[in-house]
Amino acid sequence: MSPHTLAVAPAAPRDRRRRHLPASPGQYAVWAAVAVLTLAPLVPLVVTSLRSQPYYLPGGVFSIDAYRQLFADPAFREAAWNTVVFALCATALALLLGAAFAVLVTRTNLPGKLKLGPALLAPLLIPPLGLIVGWESLYGPAGYLTQLWSKNLHLPAWNLTSLPGMSILGAVVTLPIAYLTCKAVLDGADGTLEDAVRACGGGTLRILRTVTLPMLRTALLDSGMLIFTLCLEVLGIPLFLGRPANIQFIASYLYDTWSSSTVPDPPTVSAGAILLLVVASVLLVIRGRLLRHTARYTSGTRATPPARPLDLGRWRIPAAVGMTGFVALTCVIPLLGLALMSSVTDLTTLVAPWHLWSAANWQDIWDDPALHHAITNSLLVAAIGSTATVALVALATVIAHHSGFRLRRTLPALLVYPRATPGIVFGVGFFWLFLIVQWPGVLLRNSLWGELLALSVRNMTLAYIVLAPALSRISPELAKAAAGSGASWWTTTRRITLPLLRPALLSALVLMFVTLVSDYDPVVFLTKPGTELLGTSMLQTWGKGLPGPVAAMAVVQIVLVAAALSLGLGWTLRKKGRHA
């Protein structure tokens, strides 16, 4: 054996250990933080649903009476039926419209499609309660356009507070999911297949029927399962629109049962939350199994030239007008109605709105300490929560995809699961977690920090789905080269990986800020006097029969969201300008 061989041979194992076994206490700490934050709220929820008494009352024993009471309650059975009907109708309509709009934008010569496509994503950015209140102000039983249509024009009016009416709103809110999923498939599809059908004499309808729509089967299945799961946990729509018609969903049933009970969190609420959790989890498992064999719908493996746009012929202008009208009726006009409702004493067709102009609703927000503090609390939660969540998720994402940490494969599932869990389930779970764990539960359950934690954990999935694709475009060879130079994994992450992720980190930060300002489901059971947020304050104020201040708070939400999006877009454009 030569001296050269003796000098070189021992170096390989050390280099390999550095590259593939870089586990450290810090990585274990990040993994433990993600695992505990994700799973800890669910454990006490299961335990309390199997007790005969709430945890803080003496004499409780193991029992399944809560589940028996739940299934024996006719109100719950009716709420479950309403929820399933709503979810099926909303999902079907969202898939139909989302797929149709995706085909029009990506595969046809639709006029103005470059502007109409992004406009379809508006429901993702508009705070959900703001959109609901906007619809109620115009299309509700006493809405402005409903009155104008029925009383002034003497035409039969729609009923927004019925199951079909609420399903239409649910479809509008979830349509962007179907649209984005179908658009992603069509953008990456092989356009030569459509050209081949066209060369054989096939027209537009034949191309759509034989090529385009079959390629969307996987996308429709994927987005359909996700939309259906999201519709099962809807809370705002039944609380704002279903109550006047005595229509309950599972989420609103649990909320009302909690609110009307003399004992906080009766066991039936925990049992109902567990049922929602089980159903959502089963649907996700089914979705994963159904999507295993997606390769059968793959049209090609290499980049191909885009297909020639399908000619809509005389339907070009009507299709563009129809899409424009859809965006206007579902998003633009409701936002205008929301702004109008916040600035008048009463929105009615009997008196012109400019004669009822008033700043009283805005004055109510300023004079009421609870409403005033709700705005500042929401800003605080959004600013701190988004920063802390993105920091934790960024480290967890790098560990999951750019490290040799032995438990790294569990992190993606842990990061995705919170968003798949109904928000109301997380709320009940955190309530019990703060109550059972004396420290730091005693500090969190009566403070704003507990609500911040619940909202941040529930929405950490959004940061992950932004950061993971961006990280996949960064070659692991950079980290390996740094490791070969003697740098630790943490040094490599801090000096190389995270700086390359700056645009994605900003996008995740803006998305988290917008979501935390708008979200409310996880904290409806955690809110205390002094810890009100905009979403929970809107629910409580609406319950008091004060739509004006609710509309004003919804406008504040929208302004905060617009400001965050503008700042993020401005920073991105400045960065692009510097590198141009």
Secondary structure, 3 states (H helix, E strand, C coil): CCHHHHHHCCHHHHHHHHHHCCCCHHHHHHHHHHHHHHHCCHHHHHHHHCECCCCCCCCCCECCHHHHHHHHCHHHHHHHHHHHHHHHHHHHHHHHHHHHHHHHHHHECCCCHHHHHHHCCHHHHCCHHHHHHHHHHHHCCCCHHHHHHHHHCCCCCCCCCCHHHHHHHHHHHHHHHHHHHHHHHHHCCCCHHHHHHHHCCCCHHHHHHHHHHHHCHHHHHHHHHHHHHHHHCCCHHHHHHHHHHCCCCHHHHHHHHHHHCCCCCCHHHHHHHHHHHHHHHHHHHHHHHHCCCHHHHCCCCCCCCCCCCECCHHHHHHHHHHHHHHHHHHHHHHHHHHHHHCCECCCCCCCCHHHHECCHHHHHHHHCHHHHHHHHHHHHHHHHHHHHHHHHHHHHHHHHHCCCCCCHHHHHHHHHHHHHCCHHHHHHHHHHHHHHCHHHHHHHCCCHHHHHHHHHHHHHHHHHHHHHHHHHCCCHHHHHHHHHCCCCHHHHHHHHHHHHCHHHHHHHHHHHHHHHHHCCHHHCCCCCCCCCCHHHHHHHHHHCCCHHHHHHHHHHHHHHHHHHHHHHHHHHHHHHHHHC
